[in-house]
């Protein structure tokens, strides 16, 4: 049973990631394990360094 707010936040974060990975799998896409370890700031920096990746 989840009692504290911190426990609830951790559960939601873990569930959200699992659901996202399951969605990718259902769509036939593979997720890279390195993206899980990156923070939001690191991801933004990655795409700012490679502007051709962000242009669509």
C-alpha positions as a printed NumPy array, in Angstrom:
array([[  0.   ,   0.   ,   0.   ],
       [  1.257,   3.427,  -0.89 ],
       [  1.172,   5.636,   2.162],
       [  3.398,   8.642,   1.6  ],
       [  3.386,  11.112,  -1.251],
       [  6.985,  10.185,  -2.057],
       [  6.036,   6.517,  -2.462],
       [  3.191,   7.511,  -4.765],
       [  5.483,   9.678,  -6.899],
       [  8.028,   6.863,  -7.278],
       [  5.296,   4.399,  -8.213],
       [  3.833,   6.772, -10.797],
       [  7.262,   7.414, -12.35 ],
       [  8.018,   3.686, -12.599],
       [  4.586,   2.903, -14.015],
       [  4.763,   5.733, -16.541],
       [  8.089,   4.459, -17.872],
       [  6.831,   0.871, -18.119],
       [  3.685,   2.02 , -19.923],
       [  5.719,   4.103, -22.36 ],
       [  8.023,   1.184, -23.114],
       [  5.035,  -1.123, -23.598],
       [  3.474,   1.389, -26.003],
       [  6.657,   1.533, -28.056],
       [  6.804,  -2.256, -28.164],
       [  3.199,  -2.475, -29.328],
       [  3.974,  -0.016, -32.122],
       [  6.963,  -2.099, -33.179],
       [  9.563,   0.421, -32.038],
       [ 12.571,  -0.231, -29.87 ],
       [ 13.511,   2.135, -27.084],
       [ 17.125,   2.793, -26.332],
       [ 18.181,   2.127, -22.774],
       [ 20.406,   5.205, -22.765],
       [ 17.456,   7.588, -23.017],
       [ 16.141,   6.376, -19.659],
       [ 19.303,   7.519, -17.92 ],
       [ 19.223,  11.024, -19.407],
       [ 17.658,  13.933, -17.614],
       [ 15.386,  16.403, -19.367],
       [ 18.242,  18.903, -19.583],
       [ 20.592,  16.326, -21.095],
       [ 18.018,  15.347, -23.711],
       [ 17.479,  18.992, -24.671],
       [ 21.237,  19.519, -24.944],
       [ 21.56 ,  16.414, -27.112],
       [ 19.074,  17.759, -29.657],
       [ 20.431,  21.293, -29.511],
       [ 23.863,  19.92 , -30.454],
       [ 22.343,  18.052, -33.419],
       [ 19.952,  20.524, -35.066],
       [ 19.386,  18.219, -38.058],
       [ 17.634,  15.758, -35.722],
       [ 15.059,  18.311, -34.652],
       [ 14.191,  19.522, -38.15 ],
       [ 11.315,  17.6  , -39.687]])
